[in-house]
Amino acid sequence: MHEVEIKMREAARTLLESGKVDLVLGFEQGSLPLRMRPCFARNAGATVGLVWNDFCANNLAAYLPGLFQKPADVRGSWTAPTVAVVAKRCDARSVIELIKENQIPRQNVVLIGMPCQGMVDPRKAQEAAGANVTACKMAPDKQVELTTAEGGVAMSPREAILADACLECATPAPQGADVEIPGPSRPSAANPYGRLSEFESLTARERWDAFVGEISKCIRCYACRQACPNCYCKTCFIEQSKPTWAGVGDELSDVLLFHIGRIFHQAGRCVGCDACVRACPKNIDLRLFTRKIVKDVQELFGYVPGMSLDEQPPLCTFKEDDNESFITHP
């Protein structure tokens, strides 16, 4: 991992020194354990703080639409910056979808593709240690040494504390990036939709009850929306007043409407980065529902988000032989 980090820093420094980019968006050491925070490196000297490890989980694509918006206080001409993004494959796939949705200009983005061996889930690490974890380091035989706030040490298999999104990732290796950093990636998941089988085996009523039961935990903080790179609307549908789609309170019907609307907005767009799940303070299993709709789109239209810049999103095009089995009649 350290060699990959060095190569990433060298690539970032070269891009800034050559003037090819104005900004490198990557990761740096954060103040919280087991979490890295976004870093905005604007000169070659700032790249020494860039890091790459098992805790670079954030999807940095979420910052890009804002970087390409003309500031309100700028008068006259304004030139959009050229931004390099340190990106896992899931992040890069989000960038591709944002480009296709005309939210960011392709010519102003440089993708630095990173090999990914999976990201540690801090919640799983704390459960494995049975206490608050302050440090985590690799040990022999793919074991991880977890140091707790009380000074204790617990051991856990690395696979046991990886994020669910990483365990089910079908595209962990960098591909199609402008700059690809060499290094080992984890194997592709044999069955990326495996956890859906139990949910799909339920009746329609049972699936609805499961959905309501999970979403009823929601406190409507909108953290999932704010973390998602696909939620870039200046005014979310749930906050519109003309027309008013839902109330502003915590009535279950209003909460359900928000999540139903947001989940359907992920059709053909969600890359399974789990940004929404990581952000949720109530540990709501949002990915169960977003993965379901991604699977349906793949099966109905053969489309996987973020795999190609040339392929049109299924909701933006029409083919005469499109599957219509999902259409119901009174």
Contacts in CASP RR format, 6 or more apart in sequence:
PFRMAT RR
TARGET T0000
AUTHOR 0000-0000-0000
METHOD contacts of the structure
MODEL  1
MHEVEIKMREAARTLLESGKVDLVLGFEQGSLPLRMRPCFARNAGATVGL
VWNDFCANNLAAYLPGLFQKPADVRGSWTAPTVAVVAKRCDARSVIELIK
ENQIPRQNVVLIGMPCQGMVDPRKAQEAAGANVTACKMAPDKQVELTTAE
GGVAMSPREAILADACLECATPAPQGADVEIPGPSRPSAANPYGRLSEFE
SLTARERWDAFVGEISKCIRCYACRQACPNCYCKTCFIEQSKPTWAGVGD
ELSDVLLFHIGRIFHQAGRCVGCDACVRACPKNIDLRLFTRKIVKDVQEL
FGYVPGMSLDEQPPLCTFKEDDNESFITHP
1 52 0 8 1.000
1 53 0 8 1.000
1 54 0 8 1.000
1 117 0 8 1.000
3 183 0 8 1.000
4 52 0 8 1.000
4 114 0 8 1.000
4 115 0 8 1.000
4 181 0 8 1.000
4 182 0 8 1.000
4 183 0 8 1.000
5 50 0 8 1.000
5 51 0 8 1.000
5 52 0 8 1.000
5 53 0 8 1.000
7 181 0 8 1.000
7 182 0 8 1.000
8 50 0 8 1.000
8 52 0 8 1.000
8 86 0 8 1.000
8 112 0 8 1.000
8 114 0 8 1.000
8 181 0 8 1.000
9 47 0 8 1.000
9 48 0 8 1.000
9 49 0 8 1.000
9 50 0 8 1.000
11 112 0 8 1.000
11 179 0 8 1.000
11 181 0 8 1.000
12 24 0 8 1.000
12 26 0 8 1.000
12 41 0 8 1.000
12 47 0 8 1.000
12 50 0 8 1.000
12 84 0 8 1.000
12 86 0 8 1.000
12 112 0 8 1.000
13 44 0 8 1.000
13 45 0 8 1.000
13 47 0 8 1.000
15 21 0 8 1.000
15 24 0 8 1.000
15 84 0 8 1.000
15 110 0 8 1.000
15 179 0 8 1.000
16 24 0 8 1.000
16 41 0 8 1.000
16 42 0 8 1.000
16 43 0 8 1.000
16 44 0 8 1.000
16 47 0 8 1.000
17 44 0 8 1.000
20 82 0 8 1.000
20 84 0 8 1.000
20 110 0 8 1.000
21 81 0 8 1.000
21 82 0 8 1.000
21 83 0 8 1.000
21 84 0 8 1.000
21 110 0 8 1.000
22 42 0 8 1.000
22 81 0 8 1.000
22 82 0 8 1.000
22 83 0 8 1.000
23 40 0 8 1.000
23 41 0 8 1.000
23 42 0 8 1.000
23 67 0 8 1.000
23 81 0 8 1.000
23 82 0 8 1.000
23 83 0 8 1.000
23 84 0 8 1.000
24 39 0 8 1.000
24 40 0 8 1.000
24 41 0 8 1.000
24 42 0 8 1.000
24 46 0 8 1.000
24 47 0 8 1.000
24 50 0 8 1.000
24 83 0 8 1.000
24 84 0 8 1.000
24 85 0 8 1.000
24 86 0 8 1.000
24 112 0 8 1.000
25 38 0 8 1.000
25 39 0 8 1.000
25 40 0 8 1.000
25 41 0 8 1.000
25 60 0 8 1.000
25 63 0 8 1.000
25 64 0 8 1.000
25 67 0 8 1.000
25 83 0 8 1.000
25 84 0 8 1.000
25 85 0 8 1.000
25 86 0 8 1.000
26 38 0 8 1.000
26 39 0 8 1.000
26 40 0 8 1.000
26 41 0 8 1.000
26 50 0 8 1.000
26 56 0 8 1.000
26 60 0 8 1.000
26 85 0 8 1.000
26 86 0 8 1.000
27 36 0 8 1.000
27 37 0 8 1.000
27 38 0 8 1.000
27 39 0 8 1.000
27 50 0 8 1.000
27 51 0 8 1.000
27 52 0 8 1.000
27 56 0 8 1.000
27 58 0 8 1.000
27 60 0 8 1.000
27 86 0 8 1.000
28 36 0 8 1.000
28 37 0 8 1.000
28 38 0 8 1.000
28 39 0 8 1.000
28 49 0 8 1.000
28 50 0 8 1.000
28 51 0 8 1.000
29 36 0 8 1.000
29 37 0 8 1.000
29 49 0 8 1.000
29 51 0 8 1.000
30 36 0 8 1.000
30 37 0 8 1.000
31 37 0 8 1.000
33 122 0 8 1.000
33 133 0 8 1.000
33 134 0 8 1.000
33 135 0 8 1.000
33 136 0 8 1.000
34 55 0 8 1.000
34 120 0 8 1.000
34 122 0 8 1.000
34 125 0 8 1.000
34 133 0 8 1.000
34 136 0 8 1.000
35 55 0 8 1.000
35 57 0 8 1.000
35 122 0 8 1.000
36 51 0 8 1.000
36 53 0 8 1.000
36 55 0 8 1.000
36 56 0 8 1.000
36 57 0 8 1.000
36 58 0 8 1.000
37 58 0 8 1.000
38 58 0 8 1.000
38 60 0 8 1.000
38 63 0 8 1.000
39 46 0 8 1.000
39 49 0 8 1.000
39 50 0 8 1.000
41 47 0 8 1.000
41 49 0 8 1.000
41 50 0 8 1.000
50 86 0 8 1.000
52 86 0 8 1.000
52 114 0 8 1.000
54 117 0 8 1.000
54 118 0 8 1.000
54 119 0 8 1.000
54 120 0 8 1.000
54 136 0 8 1.000
55 119 0 8 1.000
55 120 0 8 1.000
55 122 0 8 1.000
55 136 0 8 1.000
56 86 0 8 1.000
56 88 0 8 1.000
56 114 0 8 1.000
56 119 0 8 1.000
57 119 0 8 1.000
57 120 0 8 1.000
57 163 0 8 1.000
57 274 0 8 1.000
57 278 0 8 1.000
58 275 0 8 1.000
58 278 0 8 1.000
59 90 0 8 1.000
59 91 0 8 1.000
59 94 0 8 1.000
59 227 0 8 1.000
59 229 0 8 1.000
59 273 0 8 1.000
59 275 0 8 1.000
60 85 0 8 1.000
60 86 0 8 1.000
60 87 0 8 1.000
60 91 0 8 1.000
61 85 0 8 1.000
61 87 0 8 1.000
61 91 0 8 1.000
61 92 0 8 1.000
61 94 0 8 1.000
61 95 0 8 1.000
61 98 0 8 1.000
61 229 0 8 1.000
62 94 0 8 1.000
62 227 0 8 1.000
62 228 0 8 1.000
62 229 0 8 1.000
62 275 0 8 1.000
64 83 0 8 1.000
64 85 0 8 1.000
64 95 0 8 1.000
64 98 0 8 1.000
64 103 0 8 1.000
64 104 0 8 1.000
64 109 0 8 1.000
64 229 0 8 1.000
65 98 0 8 1.000
65 103 0 8 1.000
65 104 0 8 1.000
65 232 0 8 1.000
66 232 0 8 1.000
67 81 0 8 1.000
67 83 0 8 1.000
67 104 0 8 1.000
68 80 0 8 1.000
68 81 0 8 1.000
68 103 0 8 1.000
68 104 0 8 1.000
68 105 0 8 1.000
68 108 0 8 1.000
70 78 0 8 1.000
70 80 0 8 1.000
71 78 0 8 1.000
80 105 0 8 1.000
80 108 0 8 1.000
81 108 0 8 1.000
82 107 0 8 1.000
82 108 0 8 1.000
82 109 0 8 1.000
82 110 0 8 1.000
83 108 0 8 1.000
83 109 0 8 1.000
83 110 0 8 1.000
84 109 0 8 1.000
84 110 0 8 1.000
84 111 0 8 1.000
84 112 0 8 1.000
84 179 0 8 1.000
85 91 0 8 1.000
85 92 0 8 1.000
85 95 0 8 1.000
85 109 0 8 1.000
85 110 0 8 1.000
85 111 0 8 1.000
85 112 0 8 1.000
86 112 0 8 1.000
86 113 0 8 1.000
86 114 0 8 1.000
87 95 0 8 1.000
87 111 0 8 1.000
87 112 0 8 1.000
87 113 0 8 1.000
87 114 0 8 1.000
87 174 0 8 1.000
87 177 0 8 1.000
88 113 0 8 1.000
88 114 0 8 1.000
88 116 0 8 1.000
88 119 0 8 1.000
88 172 0 8 1.000
88 174 0 8 1.000
88 273 0 8 1.000
89 113 0 8 1.000
89 116 0 8 1.000
89 169 0 8 1.000
89 171 0 8 1.000
89 172 0 8 1.000
89 173 0 8 1.000
89 174 0 8 1.000
89 175 0 8 1.000
90 165 0 8 1.000
90 169 0 8 1.000
90 171 0 8 1.000
90 271 0 8 1.000
90 272 0 8 1.000
90 273 0 8 1.000
91 273 0 8 1.000
92 111 0 8 1.000
92 113 0 8 1.000
92 174 0 8 1.000
92 176 0 8 1.000
92 177 0 8 1.000
92 306 0 8 1.000
93 171 0 8 1.000
93 271 0 8 1.000
93 305 0 8 1.000
93 306 0 8 1.000
93 307 0 8 1.000
94 229 0 8 1.000
94 230 0 8 1.000
94 271 0 8 1.000
94 273 0 8 1.000
94 306 0 8 1.000
95 104 0 8 1.000
95 109 0 8 1.000
95 111 0 8 1.000
96 305 0 8 1.000
96 306 0 8 1.000
96 307 0 8 1.000
96 308 0 8 1.000
96 309 0 8 1.000
97 229 0 8 1.000
97 230 0 8 1.000
97 269 0 8 1.000
97 271 0 8 1.000
97 305 0 8 1.000
97 306 0 8 1.000
97 313 0 8 1.000
98 104 0 8 1.000
98 229 0 8 1.000
98 232 0 8 1.000
99 105 0 8 1.000
99 106 0 8 1.000
99 109 0 8 1.000
99 309 0 8 1.000
100 306 0 8 1.000
100 309 0 8 1.000
100 312 0 8 1.000
100 313 0 8 1.000
101 313 0 8 1.000
103 232 0 8 1.000
106 309 0 8 1.000
110 178 0 8 1.000
110 179 0 8 1.000
111 176 0 8 1.000
111 177 0 8 1.000
111 178 0 8 1.000
111 179 0 8 1.000
112 177 0 8 1.000
112 178 0 8 1.000
112 179 0 8 1.000
112 181 0 8 1.000
113 174 0 8 1.000
113 176 0 8 1.000
113 177 0 8 1.000
113 179 0 8 1.000
113 180 0 8 1.000
113 181 0 8 1.000
114 174 0 8 1.000
114 181 0 8 1.000
115 172 0 8 1.000
115 173 0 8 1.000
115 174 0 8 1.000
115 181 0 8 1.000
115 182 0 8 1.000
115 183 0 8 1.000
115 184 0 8 1.000
115 185 0 8 1.000
116 166 0 8 1.000
116 169 0 8 1.000
116 172 0 8 1.000
116 173 0 8 1.000
116 174 0 8 1.000
116 185 0 8 1.000
116 186 0 8 1.000
117 172 0 8 1.000
117 184 0 8 1.000
117 185 0 8 1.000
117 186 0 8 1.000
118 162 0 8 1.000
118 163 0 8 1.000
118 166 0 8 1.000
118 169 0 8 1.000
118 172 0 8 1.000
118 186 0 8 1.000
119 162 0 8 1.000
119 163 0 8 1.000
119 165 0 8 1.000
119 166 0 8 1.000
120 136 0 8 1.000
120 144 0 8 1.000
120 158 0 8 1.000
120 161 0 8 1.000
120 162 0 8 1.000
120 163 0 8 1.000
121 161 0 8 1.000
121 162 0 8 1.000
121 163 0 8 1.000
121 164 0 8 1.000
122 133 0 8 1.000
123 283 0 8 1.000
124 160 0 8 1.000
124 161 0 8 1.000
124 162 0 8 1.000
124 163 0 8 1.000
125 133 0 8 1.000
125 136 0 8 1.000
125 144 0 8 1.000
125 146 0 8 1.000
125 156 0 8 1.000
125 161 0 8 1.000
126 132 0 8 1.000
126 133 0 8 1.000
128 146 0 8 1.000
128 154 0 8 1.000
128 156 0 8 1.000
128 160 0 8 1.000
128 161 0 8 1.000
129 146 0 8 1.000
129 148 0 8 1.000
129 154 0 8 1.000
129 156 0 8 1.000
130 148 0 8 1.000
130 154 0 8 1.000
131 148 0 8 1.000
131 149 0 8 1.000
131 150 0 8 1.000
131 152 0 8 1.000
131 154 0 8 1.000
132 148 0 8 1.000
132 149 0 8 1.000
133 146 0 8 1.000
133 147 0 8 1.000
133 148 0 8 1.000
133 149 0 8 1.000
134 147 0 8 1.000
134 148 0 8 1.000
134 149 0 8 1.000
134 151 0 8 1.000
135 146 0 8 1.000
135 147 0 8 1.000
136 144 0 8 1.000
136 145 0 8 1.000
136 146 0 8 1.000
136 147 0 8 1.000
137 144 0 8 1.000
137 145 0 8 1.000
138 144 0 8 1.000
138 145 0 8 1.000
138 158 0 8 1.000
139 145 0 8 1.000
139 155 0 8 1.000
142 157 0 8 1.000
142 158 0 8 1.000
142 159 0 8 1.000
143 155 0 8 1.000
143 156 0 8 1.000
143 157 0 8 1.000
143 158 0 8 1.000
144 155 0 8 1.000
144 156 0 8 1.000
144 157 0 8 1.000
144 158 0 8 1.000
144 161 0 8 1.000
145 153 0 8 1.000
145 154 0 8 1.000
145 155 0 8 1.000
146 153 0 8 1.000
146 154 0 8 1.000
146 155 0 8 1.000
146 156 0 8 1.000
147 153 0 8 1.000
148 154 0 8 1.000
159 167 0 8 1.000
163 274 0 8 1.000
163 278 0 8 1.000
164 195 0 8 1.000
164 274 0 8 1.000
164 277 0 8 1.000
164 287 0 8 1.000
165 272 0 8 1.000
165 273 0 8 1.000
165 274 0 8 1.000
165 277 0 8 1.000
165 287 0 8 1.000
166 172 0 8 1.000
166 186 0 8 1.000
167 189 0 8 1.000
168 189 0 8 1.000
168 191 0 8 1.000
168 192 0 8 1.000
168 193 0 8 1.000
168 194 0 8 1.000
168 195 0 8 1.000
168 291 0 8 1.000
169 186 0 8 1.000
169 188 0 8 1.000
169 189 0 8 1.000
169 192 0 8 1.000
170 188 0 8 1.000
170 189 0 8 1.000
170 192 0 8 1.000
171 188 0 8 1.000
171 307 0 8 1.000
172 185 0 8 1.000
172 186 0 8 1.000
172 187 0 8 1.000
172 188 0 8 1.000
173 185 0 8 1.000
173 188 0 8 1.000
174 180 0 8 1.000
174 181 0 8 1.000
174 185 0 8 1.000
193 291 0 8 1.000
193 295 0 8 1.000
195 288 0 8 1.000
195 291 0 8 1.000
196 288 0 8 1.000
196 291 0 8 1.000
196 292 0 8 1.000
196 295 0 8 1.000
199 207 0 8 1.000
199 210 0 8 1.000
199 288 0 8 1.000
199 292 0 8 1.000
200 292 0 8 1.000
202 210 0 8 1.000
211 256 0 8 1.000
211 289 0 8 1.000
212 252 0 8 1.000
212 256 0 8 1.000
214 284 0 8 1.000
214 285 0 8 1.000
214 288 0 8 1.000
214 289 0 8 1.000
215 255 0 8 1.000
215 256 0 8 1.000
215 259 0 8 1.000
215 284 0 8 1.000
216 252 0 8 1.000
216 255 0 8 1.000
217 282 0 8 1.000
217 283 0 8 1.000
217 284 0 8 1.000
218 255 0 8 1.000
218 258 0 8 1.000
218 259 0 8 1.000
218 282 0 8 1.000
218 284 0 8 1.000
219 250 0 8 1.000
219 281 0 8 1.000
219 282 0 8 1.000
220 249 0 8 1.000
220 250 0 8 1.000
220 254 0 8 1.000
220 255 0 8 1.000
220 258 0 8 1.000
221 281 0 8 1.000
222 236 0 8 1.000
223 276 0 8 1.000
223 279 0 8 1.000
223 280 0 8 1.000
223 281 0 8 1.000
224 262 0 8 1.000
224 275 0 8 1.000
224 276 0 8 1.000
224 277 0 8 1.000
224 279 0 8 1.000
224 280 0 8 1.000
224 284 0 8 1.000
224 286 0 8 1.000
225 231 0 8 1.000
225 236 0 8 1.000
225 262 0 8 1.000
225 276 0 8 1.000
226 279 0 8 1.000
227 275 0 8 1.000
227 276 0 8 1.000
227 278 0 8 1.000
227 279 0 8 1.000
228 275 0 8 1.000
228 276 0 8 1.000
229 273 0 8 1.000
229 275 0 8 1.000
230 265 0 8 1.000
230 266 0 8 1.000
230 269 0 8 1.000
230 270 0 8 1.000
231 262 0 8 1.000
231 265 0 8 1.000
237 245 0 8 1.000
237 261 0 8 1.000
238 245 0 8 1.000
238 246 0 8 1.000
238 257 0 8 1.000
238 258 0 8 1.000
238 261 0 8 1.000
239 248 0 8 1.000
245 257 0 8 1.000
246 253 0 8 1.000
246 254 0 8 1.000
246 257 0 8 1.000
246 258 0 8 1.000
247 254 0 8 1.000
248 254 0 8 1.000
259 286 0 8 1.000
259 289 0 8 1.000
263 286 0 8 1.000
263 289 0 8 1.000
263 290 0 8 1.000
263 293 0 8 1.000
264 293 0 8 1.000
266 290 0 8 1.000
266 293 0 8 1.000
266 294 0 8 1.000
267 293 0 8 1.000
267 294 0 8 1.000
267 296 0 8 1.000
267 297 0 8 1.000
267 314 0 8 1.000
267 315 0 8 1.000
268 293 0 8 1.000
268 294 0 8 1.000
268 297 0 8 1.000
268 303 0 8 1.000
268 305 0 8 1.000
268 313 0 8 1.000
268 314 0 8 1.000
268 315 0 8 1.000
269 305 0 8 1.000
269 313 0 8 1.000
270 290 0 8 1.000
270 291 0 8 1.000
270 293 0 8 1.000
270 294 0 8 1.000
270 305 0 8 1.000
271 305 0 8 1.000
271 306 0 8 1.000
272 287 0 8 1.000
272 290 0 8 1.000
272 291 0 8 1.000
272 294 0 8 1.000
274 287 0 8 1.000
276 286 0 8 1.000
276 287 0 8 1.000
276 290 0 8 1.000
277 284 0 8 1.000
277 285 0 8 1.000
277 286 0 8 1.000
277 287 0 8 1.000
280 286 0 8 1.000
294 305 0 8 1.000
296 326 0 8 1.000
297 303 0 8 1.000
297 314 0 8 1.000
298 304 0 8 1.000
300 314 0 8 1.000
300 322 0 8 1.000
300 323 0 8 1.000
300 325 0 8 1.000
300 326 0 8 1.000
301 314 0 8 1.000
301 322 0 8 1.000
301 323 0 8 1.000
302 314 0 8 1.000
303 311 0 8 1.000
303 313 0 8 1.000
303 314 0 8 1.000
305 313 0 8 1.000
END
